[in-house]
Amino acid sequence: MIRINLLPVRAAKKKESVRLQFTIAGLVVFLCVSVTFIVYLTLRGEASALSTSISNGEQELGQLKLKIGELSKIKEQKKIVESKLDIINELEKARTGPANFFKMLSDSVPERAWVASIKDDGRGIALKGYASTDEDVAECMRSLAKYTAVFEAVDLEVAQRVVESETKTDVVAFTLRLEKVKPPEEKKTDKDKDKDKEKK
């Protein structure tokens, strides 16, 4: 009977199996390391890109803040200029207003009448004067009433015959009430007040 020793064959197979296992394990490790390295490089590139984007965004934000600061300064300067212009306009109105009024008055008062005093209480003007006749007073009232953009109403408060103290002549002393045209806001307020009274 022939005997065959299979131990060396088994040992060789075991060696080959171990080698194969080590080779597979090495390949798996290599693949894991390669994949990890690739992922690391990818993430690093993305992180670098994000860092660059953040840096650019911060620079743009800084520039925008500077522009916003300049715009706010411009707005403040604009407000200052507008307030100065408003003051100039008010001064201009105050300067030309009386001059225009006296021009109207001069054009409206007849030759045989004269003004003794003028009193402005804000809403209206009390005009006191003297005239030779009642017709001169009426003519003065008609002339003033033509300025509808300035006066809402021209009312005669007093008209009586008196002897003028200086000249000792018989004249008509008169007092006129010139109601100024109200601004649109005041008109609305008056209308609202009337509506409230009607509701009550």
C-alpha positions in Angstrom: 0.0 0.0 0.0 1.3 3.4 -1.1 1.1 6.3 1.4 1.1 9.9 0.2 2.1 12.7 2.6 -0.4 15.6 2.1 1.0 17.8 4.8 3.3 19.9 2.6 0.4 20.5 0.2 -1.9 21.6 3.0 0.8 23.9 4.4 1.3 25.4 0.9 -2.5 26.0 0.5 -2.6 27.6 4.0 0.3 29.9 3.0 -1.5 30.8 -0.2 -4.7 31.5 1.6 -2.9 33.7 4.2 -1.2 35.6 1.4 -4.5 36.1 -0.4 -6.1 37.3 2.8 -3.2 39.7 3.4 -3.4 40.9 -0.2 -7.1 41.5 0.1 -6.7 43.2 3.4 -3.9 45.4 2.0 -6.1 46.3 -1.0 -9.0 47.1 1.3 -6.8 49.3 3.5 -5.3 50.9 0.4 -8.7 51.6 -1.0 -9.9 53.0 2.3 -6.9 55.2 2.6 -7.2 56.3 -1.0 -10.9 57.1 -0.7 -10.3 58.9 2.7 -7.5 61.0 1.1 -9.6 61.9 -1.9 -12.5 62.9 0.3 -10.0 64.9 2.5 -8.7 66.7 -0.6 -12.2 67.4 -1.9 -13.3 68.7 1.5 -10.2 70.8 1.8 -10.7 72.3 -1.6 -14.4 73.1 -0.7 -13.2 74.6 2.6 -10.7 76.7 0.8 -13.3 77.9 -1.7 -15.7 78.7 1.1 -12.9 80.5 3.0 -12.2 82.6 -0.1 -15.9 83.2 -0.6 -16.2 84.3 3.0 -13.2 86.6 2.7 -14.6 88.1 -0.5 -18.0 88.5 1.2 -16.4 90.3 4.2 -14.6 92.7 1.8 -17.8 93.4 -0.1 -19.6 93.9 3.3 -16.9 96.4 4.4 -17.2 98.3 1.1 -21.0 98.3 1.5 -20.7 99.6 5.0 -18.5 102.4 3.8 -21.0 103.3 1.1 -23.9 103.1 3.6 -21.9 105.5 5.8 -21.4 107.9 2.9 -25.1 107.7 2.0 -26.2 108.4 5.6 -23.8 111.4 5.6 -25.3 112.6 2.3 -28.8 112.2 3.8 -27.9 114.2 6.9 -26.3 116.9 4.7 -29.5 116.9 2.5 -31.7 117.4 5.6 -29.5 120.2 6.8 -29.6 121.9 3.3 -33.4 121.4 3.1 -33.9 122.9 6.6 -31.7 125.9 5.6 -33.7 126.3 2.4 -37.0 126.2 4.4 -35.6 128.9 6.7 -34.6 131.0 3.6 -38.1 130.6 2.1 -39.7 131.6 5.3 -37.5 134.7 5.6 -38.2 135.5 1.9 -42.0 135.2 2.6 -41.6 137.3 5.7 -39.6 139.9 3.8 -41.9 140.1 0.7 -45.3 139.6 2.6 -45.6 143.0 4.2 -44.3 144.7 1.1 -47.0 143.0 -1.0 -49.7 143.8 1.5 -48.7 147.5 1.6 -48.7 147.6 -2.2 -52.3 146.1 -2.3 -53.4 148.6 0.4 -51.9 151.5 -1.5 -53.7 150.4 -4.7 -57.0 149.9 -2.9 -57.3 153.0 -0.8 -58.9 155.9 -2.7 -57.4 159.3 -3.0 -59.8 160.9 -0.5 -59.2 158.2 2.2 -56.2 157.4 4.4 -55.2 154.7 6.8 -54.6 155.6 10.5 -53.5 152.2 11.9 -53.1 148.5 11.0 -53.2 145.6 13.4 -52.5 142.0 12.4 -53.6 139.3 14.9 -52.6 136.4 12.7 -56.1 135.4 11.4 -57.1 138.8 10.2 -56.2 142.5 9.9 -58.0 145.4 11.6 -57.7 148.4 9.4 -58.6 151.9 10.8 -58.8 155.0 8.7 -60.6 158.1 7.6 -62.4 158.9 4.3 -64.2 162.0 3.0 -67.4 160.1 2.2 -69.1 156.8 2.7 -68.6 156.1 -1.0 -64.9 156.3 -0.5 -65.1 153.6 2.3 -67.2 151.4 0.0 -64.8 151.8 -2.9 -61.9 150.8 -0.6 -63.8 147.7 0.5 -64.6 146.7 -3.1 -60.9 147.1 -4.1 -59.7 145.0 -1.1 -62.4 142.4 -1.8 -60.9 141.8 -5.3 -57.8 140.1 -3.6 -59.6 136.8 -3.0 -56.4 134.9 -2.9 -55.4 136.9 0.2 -58.6 137.8 1.9 -61.6 135.6 2.5 -63.8 138.5 3.6 -63.7 142.3 4.0 -66.2 143.4 6.7 -67.1 146.9 7.8 -67.1 147.0 11.6 -67.5 150.7 12.2 -68.3 153.8 10.0 -69.3 157.0 11.6 -69.1 160.7 11.0 -66.5 162.5 13.2 -64.6 165.7 13.2 -60.9 165.0 12.6 -58.9 166.5 15.5 -56.0 167.9 13.5 -57.7 169.3 10.4 -61.1 170.0 12.1 -62.9 168.6 9.1 -65.9 166.4 8.9 -64.8 162.9 7.9 -66.0 159.2 8.1 -64.0 157.2 10.6 -64.1 153.5 9.6 -62.7 150.2 10.8 -62.4 147.3 8.4 -61.8 143.6 9.3 -59.8 141.8 6.6 -60.1 138.0 7.2 -57.1 136.2 5.7 -57.4 133.1 3.5 -56.8 130.1 5.7 -54.2 127.4 4.7 -55.8 124.2 3.4 -54.9 122.3 6.6 -56.8 124.8 8.8 -59.8 124.7 6.4 -60.0 120.9 6.8 -59.8 121.3 10.6 -62.7 123.7 10.6 -64.8 121.4 8.4 -64.0 118.5 10.7 -65.1 120.6 13.7 -68.4 121.4 11.9 -69.0 117.7 11.2 -68.3 116.9 14.8 -70.9 119.5 15.9 -73.4 118.1 13.5 -72.9 114.6 14.8 -73.5 115.9 18.4 
